[in-house]
Amino acid sequence: MSKHIRIEKSKQLKEKPDWNALGFGRNFTDHMFVMDYTEGKGWHDPRIIPYAPLSLDPATMVLHYGQAIFEGLKAYKAMDGRILLFRPGSNMERINVSNQRMCIPQIDTDFAVEAVKTLVKLEEEWIPKAEGTSLYIRPFIISTDPFLGVRPSLTYKFIIILCPVGAYYPEGLNPVKIYVENKYVRAVKGGVGFSKTPCNYAASLKAQMEANEKGYTQVLWLDGIERKYIEEVGTSNVFFKIGDEVITPALEGTILKGITRDSAIRLLKSWGINVIERRISIDEVFKAHYSGKLAEAFATGTAAVISPIGELNRNGNIITINDFEIGGLSSRLYETITGIQSGQLEDVMNWTVQI
């Protein structure tokens, strides 16, 4: 495959959005990256073209069988004008983990990072500068054979689109209310729960909708077999500070290996905090609360970074965590990670990549 990225600039640029009312996932930049895969030829024709609708045959396999993966990362504009990416290589490595499970050809991770850099640099004016804002980067791969039959596709498109964003949750960094899901199942071992594939998210919509109707921001997923062990909060990994330990569910094939999760674990350990990755039941969390040992809980993910949890509702049994206030660890992690991402703090972990 040629490493040269062909660039076709848009002749009609879009009006920029209101930077003070960005929301999340609503506005998209002028250009997108596209690269094709054909069996026997491999990945080819990498190009940046004007952002536009895709033209797909009604029989395109992704529309019928869901063979697709995606990723999410961000670009930041530092105070000194630098453009920074946060651990982009980790995202591209995770793409290949998802690709392997979904029978999609592997990508060249180094080239994929270069594609992101090239596209973001072209769209530099779309990077918002206000605190708490960033340019969200969405790489994804879809199967494109026009064929009605259950098999892996022979052709694919790798696409990257960009979106200036503000806070993911309306609450911002304020604690959120979480509903413990006891009816629906998200993933089981041997399935695709560890992959970043659209079907995982489609399966979560019903539970999230019902939780929203009850006044809750997200759901806390339990394991699909015993329905007792904690897995994820919506689309984020979850942590509990119980006593002098911080506990997060172990990676056992049903939850995503979060990059913000890994960043939080590494930071906490560098601060001398005891972090344990293991199975943790919902009963253990509630008992820790009643005994006064549950100090705080928070979720981690690219979109929200750190999201403190202020309330858990399990079958009408409601507990309030840390008086519905932001915990000390949540605040410190958020300030440290966002400080590194934005270039305001020294990157002692060597996580940022400058464009």
C-alpha positions in Angstrom: 0.0 0.0 0.0 1.2 3.5 -0.8 1.9 5.6 2.3 1.0 8.7 0.4 -2.3 10.3 1.5 -4.0 12.0 -1.4 -5.8 15.2 -0.3 -8.8 16.8 -2.0 -9.8 20.0 -0.3 -13.4 21.0 0.0 -14.4 23.9 -2.2 -17.1 25.1 0.2 -16.2 25.2 3.9 -18.8 25.0 6.6 -19.7 27.7 9.0 -18.1 27.0 12.4 -20.5 26.1 15.3 -21.1 28.2 18.4 -18.0 27.2 20.5 -19.9 27.9 23.7 -22.7 25.4 22.9 -21.0 22.5 21.3 -22.6 19.5 23.0 -21.3 16.2 21.8 -21.5 14.5 18.4 -23.5 17.1 16.6 -21.1 19.1 14.4 -18.6 17.6 11.9 -15.6 19.1 10.1 -15.0 19.8 6.4 -13.0 16.7 5.5 -12.8 13.0 6.3 -10.2 10.3 5.7 -11.1 7.2 3.7 -9.1 4.1 2.8 -10.4 1.0 1.0 -9.6 -2.7 1.4 -10.0 -5.3 -1.3 -9.2 -9.0 -0.8 -5.9 -9.8 -2.6 -5.0 -6.1 -2.8 -5.0 -5.1 0.8 -5.6 -1.6 2.1 -5.2 1.0 -0.6 -6.0 4.5 -1.9 -5.7 6.4 1.4 -7.2 9.8 0.9 -8.7 12.9 2.6 -11.8 14.2 0.8 -14.6 16.6 1.6 -17.0 15.4 4.3 -20.0 13.9 2.5 -22.6 11.2 2.7 -21.5 7.6 1.8 -23.0 5.9 -1.2 -23.8 2.3 -0.3 -25.7 -0.4 -2.1 -28.8 -1.5 -0.2 -27.3 -4.9 0.1 -24.1 -3.7 1.7 -23.2 -6.3 4.3 -22.6 -3.9 7.2 -26.3 -2.9 7.0 -27.5 -6.4 7.4 -24.9 -8.3 9.5 -23.2 -5.5 11.5 -19.6 -6.3 10.7 -18.0 -3.1 11.8 -15.7 -1.6 14.5 -15.0 1.9 15.7 -12.7 3.9 18.0 -12.7 7.2 19.8 -9.9 9.6 20.7 -9.4 13.4 21.0 -7.1 16.2 19.8 -6.5 19.2 22.0 -5.2 22.7 21.4 -2.6 23.7 24.1 -2.3 27.2 25.4 1.0 27.6 23.5 -0.7 26.6 20.2 0.5 23.0 20.1 -1.9 20.3 18.8 -1.8 17.3 21.1 -3.2 13.7 20.7 -3.6 11.5 23.8 -2.2 8.0 23.4 -3.3 7.5 19.7 -1.2 4.4 19.2 -3.2 2.7 21.9 -6.4 3.4 20.1 -5.0 2.0 16.8 -3.7 -1.1 18.6 -7.2 -1.6 20.0 -8.7 -1.3 16.5 -6.8 -4.4 15.6 -8.1 -6.3 18.7 -11.6 -5.5 17.5 -10.7 -6.3 13.9 -9.5 -9.7 14.9 -12.7 -10.6 16.7 -14.9 -9.2 13.9 -13.0 -10.9 11.1 -11.8 -7.6 9.6 -8.3 -7.2 8.1 -5.6 -5.7 10.4 -4.5 -2.1 9.8 -1.0 -0.6 9.9 -1.3 1.1 13.3 1.6 3.6 12.6 0.1 4.6 9.3 -3.4 5.0 11.0 -1.8 7.4 13.5 -0.3 9.4 10.6 -3.7 9.5 8.9 -5.2 11.0 12.1 -2.4 13.5 12.3 -2.7 14.6 8.7 -6.5 15.0 9.0 -6.4 16.8 12.3 -3.7 19.2 11.0 -5.8 20.0 8.0 -8.8 20.7 10.2 -6.8 22.7 12.9 -9.3 25.6 12.9 -12.0 23.2 14.1 -10.2 22.4 17.4 -12.0 24.4 20.1 -9.9 26.2 22.7 -12.2 26.6 25.7 -11.6 24.5 28.8 -13.3 21.1 28.7 -13.6 21.1 24.9 -11.7 19.1 22.3 -11.8 17.7 18.8 -13.3 14.2 18.9 -11.8 11.7 16.5 -13.9 8.8 15.3 -12.1 6.1 13.2 -14.3 3.3 12.0 -14.3 0.4 9.6 -17.4 -1.1 7.8 -17.9 -4.1 5.6 -18.9 -3.1 2.1 -19.6 -6.2 0.0 -23.1 -5.9 -1.7 -24.1 -9.5 -0.6 -26.8 -11.1 1.4 -25.1 -14.0 3.1 -23.5 -14.5 6.4 -19.8 -14.5 5.9 -16.9 -12.0 6.4 -16.9 -9.3 3.7 -14.2 -9.2 1.1 -14.1 -5.4 1.0 -14.1 -2.7 3.7 -13.8 1.1 4.2 -11.7 2.6 6.9 -13.0 6.1 7.6 -12.0 8.9 10.1 -14.4 11.8 10.9 -13.9 14.7 13.3 -16.2 16.5 15.6 -15.6 19.5 17.9 -17.1 18.6 21.3 -17.9 19.9 24.8 -18.9 17.8 27.8 -20.4 14.4 27.1 -22.8 14.4 30.0 -25.0 17.4 30.7 -23.8 17.2 34.4 -20.2 17.8 33.2 -17.9 16.9 36.1 -20.8 16.8 38.6 -21.8 13.4 39.9 -24.2 11.3 37.9 -27.0 9.0 38.9 -26.6 5.4 37.8 -29.3 2.7 37.6 -28.1 -0.9 38.3 -29.4 -3.0 35.4 -31.1 -6.3 36.4 -33.1 -7.2 33.4 -31.0 -6.9 30.3 -27.6 -8.4 29.5 -24.8 -6.7 27.6 -22.1 -9.3 27.1 -20.9 -12.8 28.1 -17.5 -14.5 27.9 -16.8 -15.8 24.4 -18.8 -12.9 22.9 -17.8 -9.5 21.6 -18.0 -7.5 24.8 -14.3 -6.6 24.8 -14.5 -5.4 21.2 -15.5 -1.8 20.2 -18.2 -2.9 17.8 -21.6 -1.3 17.1 -23.6 -4.3 18.2 -22.4 -3.9 21.8 -23.9 -0.4 21.8 -27.1 -1.3 20.1 -27.7 -4.0 22.7 -27.4 -1.4 25.5 -29.9 1.1 24.1 -33.0 -0.4 25.6 -31.6 -0.5 29.2 -30.2 3.0 28.8 -33.6 4.4 27.5 -35.4 2.8 30.5 -32.9 4.2 32.9 -33.2 7.7 31.4 -37.0 7.5 31.8 -36.4 6.8 35.5 -34.1 9.9 35.8 -30.8 8.1 35.6 -27.9 9.1 33.3 -26.6 5.6 32.6 -26.8 2.0 33.7 -24.4 -0.2 35.7 -24.1 -3.5 33.8 -23.8 -6.8 35.7 -22.3 -10.0 34.4 -24.5 -12.0 32.0 -24.4 -15.3 33.9 -24.7 -14.8 37.6 -26.0 -11.2 37.3 -24.0 -10.2 40.4 -20.6 -9.1 39.3 -20.0 -5.5 38.1 -18.8 -4.9 34.5 -19.2 -1.4 33.1 -21.1 1.8 33.5 -22.8 2.3 30.2 -19.9 2.8 27.8 -17.3 3.4 30.5 -15.1 1.5 32.9 -15.9 1.8 36.6 -13.9 2.2 39.8 -14.8 2.0 43.5 -12.7 3.4 46.4 -13.3 1.1 49.3 -11.2 1.7 52.3 -7.7 2.3 51.2 -8.1 0.4 48.0 -9.4 1.3 44.5 -11.1 -1.6 42.9 -12.0 -2.0 39.2 -13.5 -5.0 37.4 -10.8 -7.3 35.8 -10.6 -7.6 32.1 -12.1 -11.1 31.5 -13.4 -10.8 27.9 -16.7 -9.0 28.5 -15.6 -5.4 29.0 -13.5 -2.9 27.0 -9.9 -2.5 27.8 -10.3 1.3 28.2 -7.4 3.6 27.5 -8.6 6.1 30.1 -9.0 3.1 32.5 -5.4 2.2 31.9 -4.3 5.8 32.3 -6.2 6.1 35.6 -4.7 2.8 37.0 -1.2 3.9 36.1 -1.6 7.3 37.6 -3.1 5.9 40.8 -0.3 3.5 41.2 2.3 6.2 40.7 0.6 8.1 43.5 1.1 5.1 45.8 -2.6 4.1 45.8 -3.4 0.4 46.0 -5.3 -0.5 42.8 -6.8 -3.9 42.4 -8.3 -5.4 39.2 -10.7 -8.2 40.2 -14.3 -9.4 40.2 -16.4 -7.1 42.4 -20.1 -7.8 43.1 -22.8 -5.3 43.5 -23.5 -6.7 46.9 -19.9 -5.9 48.0 -20.4 -2.3 46.9 -23.6 -1.8 48.7 -22.2 -3.5 51.9 -19.2 -1.2 51.7 -21.5 1.8 51.6 -23.5 0.6 54.6 -20.3 0.0 56.6 -19.0 3.4 55.7 -16.1 2.1 53.6 -17.3 3.2 50.1 -15.6 6.6 49.8 -16.3 7.3 46.1 -17.0 5.8 42.7 -16.3 7.0 39.2 -16.4 6.0 35.6 -13.6 6.5 33.0 -13.8 6.9 29.2 -12.5 9.0 26.3 -15.8 11.0 26.0 -16.2 12.1 29.6 -12.7 11.4 30.9 -13.8 11.0 34.5 -17.4 10.9 35.6 -18.0 10.8 39.4 -20.9 8.6 40.5 -23.2 10.1 43.1 -26.0 7.6 43.3 -26.7 4.0 42.6 -30.3 2.6 42.4 -30.6 -1.2 42.6 -34.3 -2.3 42.4 -35.4 0.8 44.2 -32.7 0.5 46.9 -30.8 3.8 46.5 -27.4 4.7 48.0 -25.8 8.1 47.8 -22.0 8.1 47.4 -19.8 10.7 49.1 -22.8 12.9 49.8 -23.3 13.4 46.0 -20.1 15.4 45.9 -17.0 15.0 43.7 -14.5 12.8 45.4 -10.8 13.7 45.9 -9.5 10.9 43.6 -12.1 11.7 40.9 -11.0 15.4 40.9 -7.3 14.6 41.0 -7.6 12.1 38.1 -9.7 14.5 36.0 -7.4 17.4 36.6 -4.2 15.4 35.9 -5.5 13.6 32.8 -7.0 16.7 31.2 -4.0 18.7 32.3 -1.7 16.3 30.4 -4.1 16.2 27.4 -4.3 19.9 27.1 -0.5 20.5 27.7 -1.1 22.4 30.9 0.7 19.7 33.0 4.0 18.1 32.3 3.5 14.8 30.5 5.7 12.6 32.8 4.0 9.5 31.4 4.9 10.4 27.8 1.3 9.9 26.7 0.8 12.9 24.3 1.8 13.0 20.7 2.3 16.4 19.1 1.2 17.1 15.6 
